[in-house]
């Protein structure tokens, strides 16, 4: 841990929160934009943001070595804020889709740069550090729907809300540029590959990272499905009012305020995989419970789901930092986040098609069945660093 670790954790966590405000706003805004459209149209519009948000994370992780993480973070927040600002003035579905694509470009710069930036400051208690980082994301996810609720009560339309909410991103750009410390002394435990190994790809050398990525994609399916389709499911599948939808979406995230640090710290003590196994089961059960519980009690599985979801995200970040080679860390994080968020880009339209053809519950039930298969993949990840 360096002397700037505390400052880095504070600023990066703040940036994570702002990134999640925009990420969480997209399906809620699209819910309003596509209120008279099909479930498939809703899913496609949400995916227009998620496509660029997910698939560009890998190249931006790779480019960080040439362009610098701070520059990419600054450019990313500015791009997303500019897109949301202009979206507030646009009254055209096609142009709105293009602006959501552009907003996704900006948002895609955060995770492959912010997370490795943070983990390199922490060689000890890394799980706890990534947990506090997830708390920042949780705060943003909780704030976003409450902001929409507040502006609704103040009789402000969603366009005015978007214009106002473009401001935090501009502030983040300035803050990162002037105050985020440079990494002059990364964590000493980061491993560098021998020169003879850099020239070729060795599947045995990277198998830990590969199996962790595959497992993370599988158990994060629940998070991405809920993020992409829960607002539409609550409205059309359960007949819940917009006001209550905003509240329930917040409840899906509120447990992340403490789940990330707690789960991360437990993984520091008892091991990453043991805690991951428990959280995977909790996420699977709570995903299925959302389809069964009555509307009056729906808050309970929502909070439980959020606890598991943010715990899984926090531990995954720490686990990846443990086993990924330093010189390729940003690229591996980029690949991991691309795969994880790309699932969200696909699952929205898929759940929309299932809902249009069959029913809303079937899609989430299938997701809850798939999630536990990630445990099999995790058993292939070695606890010790083989690099």
C-alpha positions, 0 to 999 in steps of 0.5 A: 500500500502506498501513501496515496492509496487512501486518496486513490480509493476515495476518488476512484470509488467516487468515479465508480459511483458516477459511472453507475449513475449513468449505467443505472439511468439507461434502462429507467430512461428507456422505460419512459422512451419505449413505453408504447413499444414492444419488449424487444424494442425496449431490450434493443434500446438498452443494448445500444448503450450496453454494446459499446459500454461492454465491447470497448472495455477491452481495447480501452484496457489495452490502450491504457498502456499507451494513452494513460489511464487518467486520460482515458478516464477523463475523456470517458466521463466527458463523453458520457456527460456530453451524450446525456446532455444532448439526449435531453434535447433530442426527440427522435428514437433513432438519434436517441439510440445513437446518443446511447451508443456514444454514452456507452463509449464514454462509460466503457473507459472506466472499469478497465482503467479504474479497477486496475488503477486501484488494485495496484495501490493495494497489496494487502486487504485487496478484497476489502479495498475492491469492496469499498470500491463496489460501495461507491458503485452501489451508491451511484446505483441507488442514487439514480432511481431516487433522483428520478423519483425526486424529479418526478415529485418536483414535476420535472420531466425526464429531459430536464433530469438528464440535463442536470445529471450530465453535470457530475460527469463533467465534475468527475473529469476535472477532479480526476485530471487534477487530483487523482495521484499518479501510480509511481509505486505500484503494489510490490506483489504484482507479477511480471512475466518472464521475457520468454513467456511474453512472446507466446500465449500459453494456455496453462499460464493463463488458465486461472484467469480464463476460468475466472473470466468464464465463471464471472460471466456465468454468475454475473448473468443474474446481475446483468439480467436484472440491470437490463430488464428488471424495470420492464419486468416490474412494470409490465410483468408485475403491474407496478407503478413507475414510482414503486419501480424506481424504489425497487430498483434502488432496493436491488442496489442498496445492500451493496453499500455494505456487501462489497466491503464485507464480502471482500474482507471475508474473502481476504480472510477465508479465501476468494472461492469459498465466499464466492460459492456462498454468494452464487447460491444466494444470487441464484435463489434470490433471482428465482424468488423475485418471480415468486414473491408477492409485490408487497414483499418483493423488497426482500429478495431485491435486497438479498439479490443486491447483497450477493451481486455486489459481493460477487463483483467486489471479490471478482475484481480482487481475485483478478488482480491476484492472478493476472500478470501486471503488464497485462492487467488492464487488458485482462480487466478489459476482457473480463468487463467486456464479457460481463457487460456484453452479457447484459447487451444480449440478455435484454433482447433475449428476455424481451423475446421470451416475455413477448412469446411466453411470459416474463417469469420464464426468462428470470427462472432460466437465469436462476438455473444457469447461475450455479453452473459457475461453481463448476468453473470456479473449481478449476481456478487455483487459489495460489498464483501460478505465474 
